[in-house]
Amino acid sequence: MADEIQKVFTAYGQLEADMVRLMLEAGGITVIQRRESAGSVYGLTVGPLGEVHLYVPSNQFEDAQQLIQAMQSGEFENLSGEDEWDTENLDDETD
């Protein structure tokens, strides 16, 4: 019996869908993305034709919901205003 999938998120535009999909995939969650084909052809981002639905396997649904809720509450934001990467010493390491 194939693993069932559940809709975990509806994005309004491909950019939002890609951001959420990549965040979920980084958390080890398998994501299936579905969109009305007319919306992608015409580049619509509003209304039903602009919606992109993200589905996950049922056994990963709760984990996906928790990650999305954490993202929406701002838990993943870098509020320090500083980059996480130390770019000053990059040239030193390549020598």
N, C-alpha and C positions, 0 to 999 in steps of 0.2 A: 504494500500500500504506500503510495507516494505521500510525502510530507505535505500537509495542507499549508496554505499561505493565508495571511490575514493582512488587510490594509492597515497600515500603521500611521500614515501621514498623507495629507493632500497638500501639494505645493501649488502655488499660483504663478507658474512660470518655470522654465527649465533651470534658470540660475539657482533659484531657491531649492528646487528638487536635487540638483547636483550637490549643493552644499550639505544638505541633510543626508543624502545617500553616501557621500564620502565620509561624513562623520560617523555614520553607522558602520560602514565598512571598516573604518579605522578601529572600531570597537569590536571587530570580529563577527559582525552580523551580515548575513547574506541578504542582499536587497534586489528585488525585482521592480522595475520601473515600467509603468504603463501610462500611455498618453493617447488622446484622440489624435489620429493621424492628420486630420485636417488642421488641427491647432499647430502642429509642428511645421506643416507645409507653409502656412501663412504667418507663422511666427507670433501667434496670439498668446497673450499672457493674462487675459481677463476672461471671465465667464467660464462656462463649462469646457470650451475648447482650449482654454489655456491651462487647465488643471493637469497636474502630473501626479499620479497616485503611486505611492511607494508601498510595496508589500514585502513582508518578511515571513520566513517559516514560522508556523505556530509555536514551535518550541523556543523561538527566540523573540517572540512578541513582547513579553514583559520586559526583557532587557532593552529592547529597542525603545519601548515607551519611556523607560527611565532615562535613557540617554537623550531622547528628544525633550523631555521635561527639563532635564538639567541644562540643555542648550538654550531652551526658551527662557529659563530663569536667569541666564547670564553666568552660569557657573564656569563656562569655558572661556570667558572673556579675559584678555590680558589688560587689566586696568592700570598697570604700573606705568604705561606709556613708554616702556623700554622694550627693545627687541629682545627676543630670547636668544638670538644668535650673537656670538662674539665675533664680529667681523674684523676687528682691529688686528688680530693675530693670524688671520687667514694666510697672508703672504708669507709669514714666517714658517708656517707648516708645510708649504709647498716647495720650499727650497731644499 
